[in-house]
Amino acid sequence: MNTMSHRGYTARVELDDRDNIFVGRILGIRGIISFHGETVARLRAEFSQAVDEYLAECEERGLEPEKPASGKLLLRVPPEIHGKALVVAQAAGKSLNQWATDVLRSALRGR
């Protein structure tokens, strides 16, 4: 997956082979914000403009802009996985939250 970032927002970028343009969509928020460009430079400019316009519109309306992530993560896992993870975390001298954060950080390293 190809991505780009601007002001804390990340977008997925793909080539639309049919229309011969690059298209992007901001990830991690409920709203749909998309953009496109015929060149990488134009795509970057359109992405920046889309984010900036979104933030300006939120400010005009007195709304808090959606953040790509709140820092709260609710997972539903089978009880046996939950139990094993808890034991492994405690054996490492960590809370389940600390352990899960370390595991996720390790899995995402280099991405």
C-alpha distance (Angstrom), angle and dihedral (degrees) to the residues before:
residue distance angle dihedral
M1 . . .
N2 3.78 . .
T3 3.79 116.7 .
M4 3.78 141.0 175.4
S5 3.81 131.2 -165.9
H6 3.79 136.3 -145.4
R7 3.83 128.8 171.7
G8 3.80 92.5 -15.6
Y9 3.82 95.6 -48.2
T10 3.80 122.8 112.6
A11 3.78 126.7 -155.3
R12 3.79 132.2 -162.7
V13 3.80 112.4 -131.1
E14 3.80 127.7 -157.3
L15 3.77 138.1 168.3
D16 3.79 114.9 -112.0
D17 3.79 97.7 -148.1
R18 3.78 93.4 -172.6
D19 3.82 95.3 56.9
N20 3.83 94.5 27.7
I21 3.81 93.8 -127.5
F22 3.78 137.6 114.4
V23 3.80 114.7 -113.4
G24 3.76 129.3 -165.8
R25 3.78 139.9 -172.5
I26 3.78 128.2 -165.5
L27 3.80 111.8 -116.3
G28 3.77 131.8 -146.1
I29 3.82 100.0 34.6
R30 3.80 131.3 92.1
G31 3.79 94.9 -128.3
I32 3.77 120.8 81.6
I33 3.77 112.7 -120.7
S34 3.77 114.4 169.6
F35 3.79 134.8 167.9
H36 3.79 139.6 175.1
G37 3.80 143.4 -160.1
E38 3.76 140.0 -179.3
T39 3.81 92.7 -131.8
V40 3.79 134.1 33.6
A41 3.81 90.2 -112.6
R42 3.82 91.3 51.7
L43 3.81 90.8 45.9
R44 3.82 91.0 53.0
A45 3.80 91.1 48.8
E46 3.81 92.1 48.7
F47 3.81 91.3 48.5
S48 3.80 92.2 51.2
Q49 3.79 90.4 47.1
A50 3.82 92.2 48.9
V51 3.81 92.1 52.4
D52 3.80 93.3 44.0
E53 3.82 92.0 48.8
Y54 3.80 91.2 48.2
L55 3.80 91.4 52.1
A56 3.82 92.1 45.4
E57 3.81 91.7 49.6
C58 3.80 91.0 50.6
E59 3.80 90.1 50.7
E60 3.82 92.1 48.7
R61 3.80 91.0 51.7
G62 3.79 93.6 43.5
L63 3.81 91.7 -117.7
E64 3.77 128.3 141.4
P65 3.83 107.7 -117.2
E66 3.77 115.1 -120.0
K67 3.76 111.6 -104.5
P68 3.79 118.8 -141.0
A69 3.83 89.0 -118.0
S70 3.79 135.6 5.4
G71 3.78 96.7 -154.1
K72 3.80 91.8 -113.0
L73 3.78 116.1 110.3
L74 3.78 123.8 -177.2
L75 3.78 114.9 -165.4
R76 3.77 128.1 -174.1
V77 3.79 110.9 -153.5
P78 3.79 133.2 161.4
P79 3.82 112.7 -84.0
E80 3.82 92.5 -114.7
I81 3.82 91.4 56.9
H82 3.80 90.8 46.0
G83 3.80 90.4 51.0
K84 3.80 94.9 47.2
A85 3.80 91.5 46.9
L86 3.79 90.7 50.8
V87 3.82 91.6 51.3
V88 3.82 92.3 47.7
A89 3.81 91.0 48.1
Q90 3.78 93.2 49.1
A91 3.81 91.3 46.4
A92 3.80 87.4 55.0
G93 3.82 89.9 50.9
K94 3.80 92.7 -113.3
S95 3.76 137.7 117.2
L96 3.78 115.5 -109.4
N97 3.80 88.1 -109.3
Q98 3.82 92.8 53.4
W99 3.79 92.0 45.7
A100 3.83 93.6 48.0
T101 3.81 90.6 48.5
D102 3.81 90.0 52.8
V103 3.82 91.9 47.8
L104 3.82 92.4 49.3
R105 3.82 91.8 45.7
S106 3.80 90.2 51.3
A107 3.82 92.2 47.9
L108 3.80 91.3 50.4
R109 3.80 97.0 45.1
G110 3.77 110.3 124.7
R111 3.82 95.7 18.0
